Amino acid sequence: MTRARLRRNVRLICALGALLTVVLPGVTRGQTTPPRGPSERQPALTLPDPAAPSSSPADRTSRLTHVVRSGETLSAIARRYGVAVASVREWNGLQGNGIRAGQRLTVYARGGARPTRTASRRAARAAAQARALREAQEPRYKLDETGAVVPDLRAEAAIIYNPETGQVLWEENAQDQRSIASITKVMTAAVFLEDNPDLLREVVIQRADVYRASTTHLRAGYKVIVEDLLHLLLIASDNAAARALARISPHGSAGFVGRMNEKAAELGLTNTYYADPSGLLSANVSTAYEMARLIAYVASDHRLAAIMQKPEHIVTVGRRRITVHSTNQLVMKGDVDVLGGKTGFIRKAGYCLATLLRLPQGGPQIAVVVLGAKSNAGRFWETRHLFNWLASRANDLFGAPLEAAGN
């Protein structure tokens, strides 16, 4: 009987032990380490700081500066960095979605994640552009057949031309016929102004004007005055503006291109041919020599020269104000006296620039044309290098030394 009672007590004790192990697991685990005594330092009780960077890579954020490009919207920027539009507005103190080209926006983007293929391509492209810029900033020279130091051209063709005397001061491949892209718009402006149009006439933009226009600030239904269309044409290189001007001209769209070619023939530009008023078609062709003559001719019209010298212009469409900036970086920087100029780019043409410049200290006018440069920055630096080289030889050419353009 005593043995039976003892067995029952043992089973009861075992059952109680198993129950304690299930219900109070912390008690049994806690016995593996000695309990902390009252004399030992206790850890401070703190709440996590929401402003402190997280140790988790997926939760880290990076503060970035985004420079707004022409035509870019706030929603497109937000999508690019994977953030909300409202957040971008809050970070930058914006009241609405209105932003302008060149504006700097602060963006807090998630970091730590593996770069996407698109981001990797973008980084590689940025690195290549940085290398190209460093290379373009360095002037290159070579010896010609007479042993004289002359420019070593990176672009496909270029010329330095004196429009007052008709003298070619330097050239390379200047008679080669090439695609000229949006330099086409110089002739578009000249032909449009032939009939002395009403610059305050209001024009309604049509769907055909903006269809596949590539670069434009206009939308179908916008009401814009002619004067603003000319500013969009020559400052922002707006393709829809070129189409609208051709359409409302006395010639109509098709007849306008015909008149552009007639005008080229009248000016003796025998290697120049136009296929459309915007320059989007690669069939718009000319030579560096003929574009030097044309830019000098067009810049002699004060109405067009005044537009081409502007770094920016504001177009009012209803209650909306559109600020456009010059595509000509020589105008934007302002350290060279630009009397007229026009940029151009399509893949077939490369990066092009036709400018009429005045040499320092009241020097003579010179036309500098660069066709087929390898990069956007390259065409402007190539022009600067040619300008500076000519300024260094001004004593021989013009009888007085001149200052070089700033870098």
Secondary structure, 3 states (H helix, E strand, C coil): CHHHHHHHHHHHHHHHHHHHHHHCHHHHHHCCCCCCCCCCCCCCCCCCCCCCCCCCHHHCEEEEEEECCCCCCHHHHHHHHCCCHHHHHHHHCCCCCCCCCCCEEEEEEECCCCCCHHHHHHHHHHHHHHHHHHHHHCCCEEECCCCCEEECCCCCEEEEEECCCCEEEEEECCCCCEECHHHHHHHHHHHHHHHCCCCCCEEECCHHHHCCCCCCCCCCCCEEEHHHHHHHHHHCCCHHHHHHHHHHCCCHHHHHHHHHHHHHHHCCCCCCECCCCCCCCCCCEECHHHHHHHHHHHHCCHHHHHHHCCCEEEEEECCEEEEEECCCHHHHHCCCEEEEEEEEEECCCEEEEEEEEECCCCCCEEEEEEEEECCHHHHHHHHHHHHHHHHHCHHHHCCCCCCCCCC
